[in-house]
Amino acid sequence: MTEGQVLDIAREAIYTIIICSAPILIISLVVGLIISIFQTVTSIQEQTLTFVPKIIAVFVGMMIFGSWILTNLSEFMTSLWSNFSVYLGG
């Protein structure tokens, strides 16, 4: 296995991680921003107020995007296993 192959696998793995985590992170960011705006407008400065809506939004996001994330991860793992002999030099 060459250094280039290792870097290609690492690059593809990092890209897959970013793509798969992006929807959940964006949902969390948007909900946090909305709650922060609400706290600023109403002058409520309770730090724990953001946790419950974010957790609920992330769970809903996982229910919506979970199958897509699983499909992407499965395709990545399938491509790794199908090229296993190439990586071993066979």
Secondary structure by P-SEA (a helix, b strand, c coil): ccaaaaaaaaaaaaaaaaaaaaaaaaaaaaaaaaaaaaaaaacccccccccaaaaaaaaaaaaaaaaaaaaaaaaaaaaaaaaccccccc
